[in-house]
Amino acid sequence: MSKRLHPKVFKVPIDKIRSGYYSDIYFIRYVQVLKRAKRVVRVLYQFFPREDSVVVGIDEALAILRYGTGYYKDEEKANEIFSKLLESERKIQEAASEFDINKVIEITKEKWEMKQKLSELWVDKWDEIEVKALYDGEEAKEREPIMTIEGDPRYFGYLETVLLGVIARATSTATAVRKVVKAARGKPVLFFSARFDHYWVQATDGYAALKAGAFGVSTDANADYWGVESAGTMPHALIAAYMGKTEDAALAFDDHIEGHVNRIVLVDWDNDVIGTTFRVVKKLYEERTGKPFKLGKTDPSPVIGSGKGKLWGVRFDTSGDLRDKSVVPKDKSSLGVCPELVWRARQEFDKVGLEDLKILVSGGFDENKIELFEKLQVPVDAYGVGSKLLRSKIDITADIVEVNGKPCAKVGRYKIESPRLKVVQKNYWEED
C-alpha cells in the first residue's frame, strides 16, 4: 500500500486557507448562506477528472482539508484579525527588503500573536467528515471518482476552489510526464520545466513529475516534497561567460562543482555537437592527465564516466530552426535535435573510443517526438523535457451527488460507486 505524505510537507498557508483568501467568492457565499440560514445537511461530494489521467495532488488536497475543515466561532473578529495579518506580511516584506532586522523581528512577533488569536478562534471539524481517495500516482479513467468527501458542507464547502486547483495542476503535470516516460521505454526522463512557469508551482510540478516516473528534476523546489537533490547540466550562459569556448566552460565546471555531480556538457553552442564534444574531451584529458591527446589514437576512457575529472555525458539542445553541421540538409526534419544528428554523433563517438559517453537530448521533446526516436531506435541515453509538458490541462470537477443519504445531483451527474477509493483515516500520515 502507498503511504500518504504528512500534511506539514505541503506548507499549507493555514490562515489564508481558513479565511477563504484563495477561494472563489461564490463558494464563500454558499457557505455563508448555509450558516446564516442554519441549514444543516450532510452531503457527498464526488471529484473526478475530465479525461484519463495520472492523479496527483490528492495528498495536498488532504492537507488542505486537514487544516481547513472547520469554522471560526467569531467570523467578524477573525476577518478583522486576518486583515491585520495581511498588512503585517506586507510590512515584513518591506522591512526585509530594506534589511531592517529589528523591524522584521518586531512585526513578526505581532504577526504570530495574531496567528495565535486566529488559532484560538478556530473550531476544528476534521473529525466530522469522511474522505475516501485514490493515492497519488494512480491512474484514473475519465469521470472515475478520485476522491469523495462526506459531511456538513458548512465546514469544508468553501475549500472547493483550492481542492480542485491543487489536484488539477498536479494531475495535468503528472499525466503529461507519464506519457513521455512511457514513450521513452525505460530511458531516463529529466523534468526541465521550471523556467516555463511561475516559481510558486515548482514544488507541486516536481512532485507530480517524480510521482509520474521522471528520473530527475532541475530545481531544489521541484524536489522539495521528496527531499531528493535537483539535477541538471551546465547552461549556455556559462559557455557565454567563457567567450563561447565550451571546453573552457566545461573545465571550469569540473573544477568548481562538487565531485558527486555527473558532468554533463551542453555541446550545441557552435552548432557542431560532434566537433565540440571532441574539443571538450581533448581539453579535459590533457588537463587532467598532463598528457597529449590525439583523437582516434589516444584512449579517452580515463576521463569518461561519473564524478570529478570525468565527462559523463553530453547534451544536444540544437535550436529547432537550425541545422547542425553534421546533418545533411534535406527538409525540416534536418533541423534541431533530429534522429540523424544523434545517429551520426554516436557513430563518430564510438569510432574514437567514446562508447561510454552518454547522449542526452532536449529541445521540443514531447510524447510524439520521443515515440518517433524510440521507434527509429535512435541511440539516446536520456531525454530532457520542458515547456511542452505544461501545455495540456486536465480539469477536475466536484459535484454534490447525495444529500442526507439520498440521490441529489444536477442533470447528468450521479453517484458512481468506486471500490478503488480508500478511506482516509484521521491520522492518515501514520498509516503503514
Summary of the structure (lengths in Angstrom):
residues: 432
radius of gyration: 26.8
end to end distance: 7.7
largest distance: 87.0
contacts: 1368
relative contact order: 0.14
helix: 45%
strand: 14%
